[in-house]
Amino acid sequence: MHLGRRLAEQRACELWPGVVGKHVSKNTKVRTIDRGKLFVWVKTPAWQNEISLRRAEIIRKLNKAVGEHVVEDILFVSER
């Protein structure tokens, strides 16, 4: 993978809290990004459902914040 792309993906992970906001950020944690798929841990299934509804909006905002299209999908996983 091109180093520039990998750095952009890492930047998307770092920007997560600012893009989703403090309240959502408190209940989620980015785990990794792999080939455009962002894996995010979510505190509860209820949060998983809530944030899944905003998936497209979050992808758009993350890519805009990074300045290029690096996030193609977000996979949310809860422990429960």
C-alpha positions as CSV (number, residue, x, y, z in Angstrom):
1,M,0.0,0.0,0.0
2,H,1.2,3.5,-0.8
3,L,2.6,5.3,2.2
4,G,0.6,8.4,1.5
5,R,-2.6,6.4,1.6
6,R,-1.6,4.7,4.8
7,L,-0.9,8.1,6.5
8,A,-4.2,9.4,5.3
9,E,-6.0,6.4,6.8
10,Q,-4.2,7.0,10.1
11,R,-5.2,10.6,10.0
12,A,-8.9,9.5,9.6
13,C,-8.5,7.4,12.8
14,E,-7.0,10.4,14.7
15,L,-9.8,12.7,13.5
16,W,-12.6,10.4,14.6
17,P,-13.3,12.2,18.0
18,G,-13.5,15.6,16.3
19,V,-15.7,14.4,13.5
20,V,-18.2,12.5,15.6
21,G,-18.2,14.8,18.6
22,K,-17.5,14.4,22.3
23,H,-20.7,12.5,23.2
24,V,-20.3,9.8,20.5
25,S,-16.5,9.7,21.0
26,K,-17.0,8.8,24.7
27,N,-18.9,5.7,23.6
28,T,-16.8,4.6,20.7
29,K,-13.2,3.8,19.9
30,V,-11.5,3.3,16.6
31,R,-9.7,0.0,16.5
32,T,-8.1,0.0,13.0
33,I,-8.5,0.8,9.4
34,D,-7.9,-1.8,6.7
35,R,-8.3,-1.2,2.9
36,G,-10.8,1.6,3.5
37,K,-12.8,-0.2,6.2
38,L,-12.8,1.6,9.5
39,F,-13.4,-0.8,12.5
40,V,-15.0,1.0,15.5
41,W,-15.7,-0.5,18.9
42,V,-19.0,0.7,20.3
43,K,-19.9,0.6,24.0
44,T,-23.4,-1.0,23.7
45,P,-25.6,-2.5,21.0
46,A,-27.9,0.6,21.4
47,W,-25.0,2.8,20.5
48,Q,-24.1,0.5,17.6
49,N,-27.7,1.0,16.2
50,E,-27.7,4.7,16.8
51,I,-24.3,5.4,15.1
52,S,-25.0,2.9,12.3
53,L,-27.8,5.2,11.2
54,R,-25.2,8.0,10.7
55,R,-22.6,5.9,8.9
56,A,-22.8,7.7,5.5
57,E,-22.7,11.1,7.1
58,I,-19.6,10.1,9.2
59,I,-17.8,8.6,6.2
60,R,-18.4,11.8,4.3
61,K,-17.2,14.0,7.2
62,L,-14.1,11.9,7.8
63,N,-13.1,12.0,4.2
64,K,-13.6,15.7,4.0
65,A,-11.5,16.2,7.1
66,V,-8.7,14.1,5.8
67,G,-8.9,15.8,2.4
68,E,-9.2,12.6,0.3
69,H,-11.4,9.5,0.0
70,V,-9.9,7.0,2.4
71,V,-12.8,5.7,4.4
72,E,-15.2,3.6,2.3
73,D,-17.1,1.8,5.1
74,I,-17.4,1.7,8.8
75,L,-17.9,-1.5,10.7
76,F,-19.3,-1.1,14.2
77,V,-18.8,-3.8,16.8
78,S,-20.1,-3.9,20.4
79,E,-18.9,-6.2,23.2
80,R,-22.4,-7.2,24.2
